[in-house]
């Protein structure tokens, strides 16, 4: 029960980083993954971003957001992208950096740096919030920004770490995972 309460306390940060559920999303069916060719894993897509996630994780979301929750409730992946594109990659990356910087105040031991995600320029954030560890990316494909947020209770389970590694290794923008 304590972990569930801690997760509820993390919800505002999830919504701030990943974007809020829109009214339109409430009427869209949950995302459906397709077989990835790896037993127990599915391939999902959001816009041009493709990635793999465990088949046992519960999917929800809509047009601009996919959320996947582990069966034990101890890990969550959320990917979203803003409705309006940015005026090119430079503006997108500046916004990505600012979005992650805004989150640092609510987190402990935050580390942020430029990187690549899914083969595209990105900014990364890794931090803790109470009993949860947070990994986040904001990646840009031209003016389109993808916000990736993964959190797991600490210590993270082997299954959560495997899901994180698979996400980072399989993610591709503009192609198949």
Beta strands, then each sheet from edge to edge (+ up, - down):
strand 1: 34-35
strand 2: 41-46
strand 3: 49-54
strand 4: 58-61
strand 5: 65-69
strand 6: 75-80
strand 7: 108-117
strand 8: 120-129
strand 9: 132-141
strand 10: 144-153
strand 11: 172-173
sheet 1: 1+ 2- 3+ 11-
sheet 2: 4+ 5- 6+ 10- 9+ 8- 7+
end
